[in-house]
Amino acid sequence: MAGHGKSHHCAQSAFLALSEQFGLGGEEVLKALTPMPGIAERGETCGAITGALLALGMVFGRDHLEDWEAYRQSLVPANSFVARFEAELGSTLCCRIQEKAFGKSFDLMDPEALRQFQLADATTKCTRVVQKAVRMAAEAIMDSKN
C-alpha cells in the first residue's frame, strides 16, 4: 500500500490500490478524491470507504443514467462492502474509527489537533483501516468474477 505512505490520504490511497490492482481510473479520479477524508476532514464518512466505493462504482456502476436496474444491482456489492466494513471496524464514521484506534477523535481542521493526530502514529493506524477497506472491496470485485 505505497499510496497511503506517499499521500497520507485514506480516500486516494484506497482507490489507488484498487485502481492499480484492477486497472481502474486515473489522475482525475485521484484529484476528485482530494476532499474526501472524513468528508472534508469533518469526522464523517471514512475516506477509505469513499475511495473503495468509487472503485466499486467503476466496476459495478451503470453505463447509462436511465438504466435503473444496473443502478440497483450496483448497490448490492456496495452495501455488502459497507456492512462488512462497519461490522469489522465498528463504524463508518472517521471520528468513531479514530476513537477506536486512538482512544479519542481529533478535529483534523484544527492545526494543533492535526499535529497531535500525526504524532499519535496516524499513518500506521489509518493505513490499517485503508488496508482492510481495500481487502474487502477487492474481495467483492473478485467474487463477482467467479
C-alpha positions as CSV (number, residue, x, y, z in Angstrom):
1,M,0.0,0.0,0.0
2,A,2.6,2.5,-1.1
3,G,-0.1,5.1,-1.9
4,H,-1.0,5.8,1.7
5,G,2.5,6.4,2.7
6,K,3.0,8.7,-0.2
7,S,-0.1,10.8,0.1
8,H,-1.2,10.3,3.8
9,H,-4.7,10.3,2.3
10,C,-7.1,7.5,3.0
11,A,-9.6,8.0,0.1
12,Q,-6.9,8.4,-2.5
13,S,-4.9,5.5,-1.1
14,A,-7.8,3.1,-1.1
15,F,-8.8,4.0,-4.6
16,L,-5.2,3.9,-5.9
17,A,-4.6,0.4,-4.5
18,L,-7.8,-0.9,-6.1
19,S,-7.1,1.0,-9.3
20,E,-3.7,-0.5,-9.7
21,Q,-5.0,-4.0,-8.9
22,F,-8.0,-3.9,-11.3
23,G,-7.0,-1.3,-13.9
24,L,-9.5,1.5,-12.9
25,G,-9.4,5.3,-13.5
26,G,-6.5,7.6,-13.3
27,E,-5.3,11.0,-12.1
28,E,-8.6,12.8,-12.5
29,V,-10.2,10.4,-10.1
30,L,-7.4,10.8,-7.6
31,K,-7.8,14.5,-7.8
32,A,-11.5,14.3,-7.3
33,L,-10.9,12.3,-4.1
34,T,-8.9,15.1,-2.5
35,P,-11.6,16.5,-0.1
36,M,-12.9,13.1,0.8
37,P,-11.1,12.0,4.0
38,G,-13.8,12.2,6.7
39,I,-15.8,14.3,4.2
40,A,-13.6,17.3,4.2
41,E,-11.9,16.3,7.5
42,R,-15.2,16.7,9.4
43,G,-15.1,13.3,11.1
44,E,-17.8,12.0,8.9
45,T,-17.7,9.0,6.4
46,C,-14.2,7.4,6.4
47,G,-12.2,8.2,3.3
48,A,-11.2,4.6,2.9
49,I,-14.9,3.8,2.3
50,T,-15.2,6.7,-0.1
51,G,-12.2,5.6,-2.2
52,A,-13.2,2.0,-2.1
53,L,-16.8,2.8,-3.1
54,L,-15.6,4.8,-6.0
55,A,-13.6,1.8,-7.2
56,L,-16.6,-0.4,-6.8
57,G,-18.7,2.1,-8.7
58,M,-16.2,1.9,-11.6
59,V,-16.5,-1.8,-11.7
60,F,-20.2,-2.3,-11.0
61,G,-21.7,1.1,-11.9
62,R,-24.2,1.6,-14.6
63,D,-23.2,2.8,-18.1
64,H,-26.4,4.7,-18.8
65,L,-28.1,7.1,-16.4
66,E,-31.5,5.7,-17.4
67,D,-30.5,2.1,-16.5
68,W,-32.2,1.8,-13.1
69,E,-31.8,-2.0,-13.0
70,A,-28.0,-1.6,-13.3
71,Y,-28.1,1.1,-10.6
72,R,-30.0,-1.2,-8.2
73,Q,-27.6,-4.1,-9.0
74,S,-24.6,-1.8,-8.3
75,L,-25.9,-1.3,-4.8
76,V,-25.6,-5.0,-3.9
77,P,-21.8,-5.1,-3.7
78,A,-21.6,-1.5,-2.4
79,N,-23.9,-2.2,0.5
80,S,-22.3,-5.6,1.2
81,F,-18.9,-3.8,1.4
82,V,-20.1,-1.0,3.7
83,A,-21.8,-3.6,6.0
84,R,-18.6,-5.6,6.2
85,F,-16.5,-2.5,6.9
86,E,-18.9,-1.4,9.6
87,A,-19.0,-4.8,11.2
88,E,-15.2,-5.1,11.3
89,L,-14.4,-1.5,12.3
90,G,-17.4,-0.7,14.4
91,S,-18.5,2.3,12.4
92,T,-18.3,4.0,9.0
93,L,-17.5,7.4,10.6
94,C,-14.0,8.7,10.7
95,C,-14.4,10.1,14.2
96,R,-15.7,6.8,15.6
97,I,-12.9,4.8,13.9
98,Q,-10.4,7.3,15.4
99,E,-11.9,6.8,18.9
100,K,-11.4,3.0,18.5
101,A,-7.8,3.3,17.1
102,F,-6.6,6.2,19.2
103,G,-8.9,6.3,22.3
104,K,-10.2,9.7,21.1
105,S,-11.1,11.6,18.0
106,F,-9.3,14.5,16.6
107,D,-10.6,17.7,14.9
108,L,-8.4,17.5,11.8
109,M,-9.4,21.0,10.8
110,D,-7.5,22.3,13.9
111,P,-3.8,22.6,13.2
112,E,-2.8,21.6,16.7
113,A,-5.2,18.6,16.8
114,L,-3.8,17.5,13.3
115,R,-0.3,17.7,14.7
116,Q,-1.4,15.5,17.7
117,F,-3.1,13.1,15.3
118,Q,0.1,12.8,13.3
119,L,2.2,12.3,16.5
120,A,-0.2,9.5,17.6
121,D,1.0,7.4,14.6
122,A,-1.9,8.2,12.4
123,T,-0.1,7.0,9.3
124,T,0.2,3.4,10.7
125,K,-3.2,3.3,12.2
126,C,-5.1,4.7,9.3
127,T,-3.1,2.6,6.8
128,R,-4.5,-0.5,8.6
129,V,-8.0,0.9,8.0
130,V,-7.3,1.5,4.4
131,Q,-5.8,-2.0,4.0
132,K,-9.0,-3.5,5.5
133,A,-11.2,-1.5,3.1
134,V,-9.1,-2.4,0.1
135,R,-9.1,-6.1,1.0
136,M,-12.9,-6.1,1.4
137,A,-13.5,-4.1,-1.8
138,A,-11.1,-6.3,-3.7
139,E,-12.9,-9.4,-2.5
140,A,-16.2,-8.0,-3.7
141,I,-14.7,-7.4,-7.1
142,M,-13.1,-10.8,-7.3
143,D,-16.2,-12.6,-6.0
144,S,-18.2,-11.1,-8.9
145,K,-15.7,-12.5,-11.4
146,N,-16.2,-16.1,-10.1
